[in-house]
């Protein structure tokens, strides 16, 4: 176990020197994949206990002992559609696999022409829709995680990794394809105790993610255009407290992400009777300017004695350039 821990920490340490670079390549990967973590300000690295976590901390999926689906749909500025679908498959009591698909796109964009190309637009030379095209960004995440629970002091350690396949389709058959990978670790104390802690670390794009475009270079001496996503490092901590009143549980979480010269996230979740969840958070963003955005959310969850569960989660979020948007996600466990 010490050997595995040392290797993981060594890889994460190697990411740090280059992790603070600012980049917006494949920025759609930062939009979030579930209403629950979004309502908590995206502070989810040390929680990571649902199907949407393949994009937050792949190590967390080894906590899931049942099959689980996650679906989310959102619209930005009444124009771009954002869809997420995730599936978790518990292969054994120790090993779990996951598959996720993310898509952001604007479809049916009109491409216009005019009948007489050499003349100005006028009553006798009106533009018409000759064709339509789509502008989409897609990501497929293949994840695997392994848990180690027979440890002293009632602790469990989870290791996981995700392979990311990226595809961007733009105007007139212009496209890009690429790939990268994430690795993560999650350490938890005994969650059956009244108070528990968890700690998570993730190295995103730790081998550097490349996007290769099919656009030809300007000159024969140049190489085809490529974009690079530099490695970045996330670290998170969470505190879980069971409360006797209303058979409730309080979770407090905080994350720091080296993306864009460090971004901070904090969130809280209060669950009553294992039925109703209330959430709030602060989502730090460092783009053209540094800001902390307030987030909030709620969730309704129905659990059954068989272990199956049904969750509906809502999140209120405000993002730079995208304004206020509402997210609803559905989770089904069986």
C-alpha positions in Angstrom: 0.0 0.0 0.0 2.8 2.4 0.8 4.3 1.8 -2.6 1.0 2.7 -4.4 0.6 5.8 -2.2 4.2 6.9 -3.0 3.7 6.4 -6.8 0.5 8.4 -6.8 1.9 11.3 -4.8 5.0 11.3 -7.0 2.9 11.7 -10.1 0.9 14.5 -8.5 4.1 16.3 -7.4 5.4 16.2 -10.9 2.3 18.0 -12.1 2.7 21.0 -9.9 5.4 23.0 -11.6 3.4 23.3 -14.8 -0.1 23.2 -13.4 -0.8 26.9 -12.9 -0.8 27.9 -16.6 -3.9 29.5 -17.9 -5.7 27.7 -20.7 -9.2 27.6 -22.2 -8.7 24.6 -24.5 -11.6 22.2 -24.1 -13.1 24.5 -21.5 -16.4 22.7 -21.6 -14.9 20.0 -19.4 -15.2 22.5 -16.5 -19.0 23.0 -16.8 -19.7 20.3 -14.2 -21.5 16.9 -14.7 -24.1 16.8 -11.9 -26.5 19.2 -10.1 -25.4 18.0 -6.7 -21.7 19.0 -7.0 -22.6 22.2 -8.8 -24.9 23.2 -6.0 -21.9 22.7 -3.6 -19.7 25.1 -5.6 -17.9 22.3 -7.4 -16.2 21.3 -4.1 -16.5 17.6 -4.8 -12.9 16.1 -5.0 -13.1 14.7 -1.5 -16.7 13.5 -1.7 -17.0 11.9 -5.2 -19.6 9.3 -4.3 -22.0 9.3 -7.3 -22.0 8.5 -11.0 -21.1 12.1 -12.0 -17.8 11.9 -10.2 -15.8 10.5 -13.2 -15.1 14.1 -14.1 -14.3 15.2 -10.5 -12.3 12.4 -9.0 -12.3 9.0 -10.8 -11.1 7.3 -7.5 -14.5 7.9 -6.0 -16.5 5.5 -8.2 -15.1 2.6 -6.2 -17.3 3.7 -3.3 -20.4 2.7 -5.4 -21.7 -0.8 -4.8 -24.6 -0.7 -7.2 -25.2 0.1 -10.9 -25.8 3.8 -11.2 -26.9 6.2 -14.0 -26.6 10.0 -14.1 -28.3 12.3 -16.6 -28.1 16.0 -16.9 -29.4 18.5 -19.5 -28.9 22.3 -19.5 -29.2 25.2 -22.0 -26.9 28.2 -22.1 -28.2 31.5 -23.3 -31.1 29.7 -25.0 -28.6 28.6 -27.6 -26.1 25.9 -26.6 -27.3 22.6 -25.3 -25.2 20.7 -22.7 -25.9 17.0 -22.0 -24.2 14.5 -19.7 -24.8 10.8 -19.3 -22.8 8.5 -17.0 -22.9 4.9 -16.0 -21.1 3.1 -13.2 -20.6 -0.7 -13.2 -19.4 -2.3 -10.0 -17.3 -5.2 -11.4 -16.5 -6.6 -7.9 -16.4 -5.6 -4.3 -13.1 -3.9 -4.9 -13.1 -2.9 -8.6 -15.5 -0.5 -10.3 -15.7 0.9 -13.9 -17.4 3.9 -15.3 -18.4 5.4 -18.7 -19.4 9.1 -19.2 -20.3 11.2 -22.2 -20.3 15.0 -22.3 -21.6 17.1 -25.2 -21.9 20.8 -25.7 -23.2 22.0 -29.0 -25.2 24.4 -31.1 -27.1 22.5 -33.8 -28.9 23.6 -37.0 -26.8 26.7 -37.5 -27.9 28.1 -40.9 -25.4 28.5 -43.7 -26.7 31.2 -46.2 -26.0 32.1 -49.8 -27.3 34.7 -52.2 -28.5 33.8 -55.7 -26.2 36.4 -57.4 -22.8 36.2 -55.7 -21.5 39.2 -57.6 -24.3 41.6 -56.7 -25.2 43.2 -53.3 -28.0 41.9 -51.2 -31.4 43.5 -52.1 -35.0 42.7 -52.9 -34.0 40.8 -55.9 -31.0 39.1 -54.3 -32.1 37.9 -50.9 -30.1 35.4 -48.9 -31.4 31.9 -48.5 -30.5 29.0 -46.3 -28.4 26.6 -48.4 -27.4 24.2 -45.6 -27.1 23.8 -41.8 -24.2 22.7 -39.7 -23.4 22.0 -36.0 -20.7 23.1 -33.7 -20.2 20.6 -31.0 -17.6 19.5 -28.3 -17.6 16.0 -27.1 -15.8 14.0 -24.4 -15.9 10.3 -23.5 -14.4 9.2 -20.2 -13.5 5.6 -19.5 -12.8 5.2 -15.8 -11.7 2.5 -13.4 -11.1 2.5 -9.7 -9.9 0.2 -7.0 -10.6 0.3 -3.2 -8.5 -0.8 -0.3 -10.6 -1.1 2.8 -8.8 -3.6 5.1 -6.6 -0.9 6.6 -5.9 0.1 10.2 -7.8 2.8 12.0 -11.0 2.1 10.0 -9.7 3.9 6.9 -10.2 3.2 3.3 -8.1 4.3 0.3 -9.4 4.5 -3.3 -7.3 4.9 -6.4 -8.8 5.6 -9.9 -8.0 6.8 -13.4 -9.9 8.1 -16.4 -9.0 8.0 -20.1 -10.5 11.0 -21.9 -11.3 11.0 -25.6 -12.1 14.5 -27.1 -13.7 15.3 -30.4 -14.7 18.8 -31.6 -16.7 19.3 -34.7 -16.8 22.8 -36.2 -17.7 24.7 -39.4 -17.3 23.0 -42.8 -15.8 19.7 -41.6 -13.3 21.4 -39.5 -12.6 19.1 -36.5 -10.2 18.1 -33.8 -9.5 14.9 -32.0 -7.4 14.3 -28.9 -7.1 12.5 -25.7 -5.7 12.6 -22.2 -6.0 11.0 -18.8 -6.6 11.8 -15.1 -5.6 10.0 -11.9 -7.0 10.4 -8.5 -6.9 9.2 -4.9 -9.5 9.4 -2.1 -8.8 8.6 1.6 -11.8 8.3 4.0 -12.2 7.5 7.7 -15.0 5.3 8.8 -18.2 7.0 7.6 -20.4 5.0 10.0 -19.0 7.0 12.9 -20.7 10.2 13.9 -17.8 12.3 12.5 -15.7 11.4 9.5 -13.2 13.0 7.3 -12.2 12.5 3.6 -9.3 13.8 1.6 -9.0 13.7 -2.2 -6.3 14.5 -4.8 -6.5 14.5 -8.6 -4.0 15.1 -11.3 -6.0 16.1 -14.4 -4.4 15.7 -17.8 -1.3 14.5 -16.0 0.4 13.3 -19.2 -0.7 16.6 -21.0 -3.8 16.4 -23.2 -3.4 17.2 -26.9 -6.0 18.3 -29.5 -5.0 17.8 -33.1 -6.9 19.9 -35.7 -7.4 18.8 -39.4 -6.9 22.4 -40.6 -3.8 22.6 -42.9 -0.8 24.8 -41.8 -0.4 28.2 -43.4 3.0 27.2 -45.0 4.6 23.9 -45.9 7.2 24.4 -43.2 4.6 24.6 -40.4 3.1 21.6 -38.6 -0.7 21.1 -38.3 -2.4 23.1 -35.7 -2.5 21.6 -32.2 -3.8 22.7 -28.8 -2.5 21.6 -25.4 -4.2 21.2 -22.1 -1.5 21.5 -19.4 -1.6 19.3 -16.3 -3.3 20.6 -13.3 -3.7 19.5 -9.7 -6.8 19.4 -7.5 -6.9 18.8 -3.7 -10.0 18.6 -1.6 -11.0 17.9 2.0 -14.5 17.2 3.4 -16.0 16.8 6.9 -19.1 14.6 7.5 -21.1 15.0 10.7 -24.2 12.9 11.6 -26.7 14.9 13.7 -29.4 13.3 15.9 -31.9 16.0 15.1 -34.1 14.9 12.1 -31.7 12.0 11.5 -29.7 14.4 9.4 -26.1 14.7 8.2 -24.0 17.8 7.5 -21.1 17.8 4.9 -18.6 20.6 4.5 -16.2 20.5 1.7 -13.4 22.7 0.2 -11.3 22.3 -3.0 -8.3 24.2 -4.5 -7.6 23.8 -8.2 -4.4 25.0 -9.9 -6.3 25.7 -13.1 -6.0 29.3 -14.3 -3.6 30.3 -11.5 -5.6 28.7 -8.7 -9.3 28.5 -8.2 -11.1 27.9 -4.9 -14.3 26.1 -4.2 -16.3 25.5 -1.0 -19.7 23.9 -0.4 -22.1 22.5 2.2 -24.8 19.9 2.1 -27.5 19.2 4.8 -29.5 16.0 4.4 -32.7 15.5 6.4 -34.2 12.0 7.0 -32.1 10.7 4.0 -34.9 12.3 1.9 -34.3 16.0 1.4 -31.0 17.7 0.7 -30.2 21.4 0.9 -26.9 22.8 -0.6 -25.0 26.0 -1.1 -21.5 26.9 -2.1 -18.9 29.3 -3.5 -17.5 28.6 -7.0 -14.2 30.3 -7.6 -13.4 31.3 -11.2 -10.3 32.9 -12.5 -10.8 33.9 -16.2 -10.6 37.4 -17.4 -11.1 38.4 -13.8 -11.1 36.5 -10.5 -14.5 36.1 -8.8 -16.4 33.9 -6.4 -19.9 32.9 -7.5 -22.7 31.8 -5.1 -24.3 28.5 -5.8 -27.3 26.8 -4.3 -29.3 23.6 -4.8 -31.6 21.0 -3.4 -32.3 17.3 -3.9 -34.9 14.8 -3.3 -33.8 11.2 -2.8 -35.8 8.0 -2.4 -34.0 5.0 -1.0 -35.2 1.4 -0.9 -34.2 -1.6 1.3 -32.7 -3.4 -1.7 -30.1 -0.6 -2.1 -31.8 1.0 -5.1 -32.3 4.7 -5.0 -33.8 7.5 -7.1 -32.4 11.1 -6.9 -33.5 14.3 -8.5 -31.1 17.2 -7.9 -31.3 20.9 -8.8 -28.6 23.6 -8.8 -28.6 27.3 -9.2 -25.4 28.6 -10.7 -24.0 31.8 -12.1 -21.0 31.7 -14.4 -18.9 34.4 -16.1 -20.2 35.1 -19.7 -22.9 32.5 -19.3 -24.9 34.3 -16.7 -27.5 32.6 -14.4 -28.4 29.0 -15.3 -30.4 26.2 -13.7 -29.3 22.6 -13.7 -31.4 19.5 -13.1 -29.9 16.1 -13.0 -31.4 12.6 -12.4 -29.6 9.7 -10.7 -30.9 6.2 -10.7 -29.2 3.4 -8.7 -30.3 -0.3 -8.9 
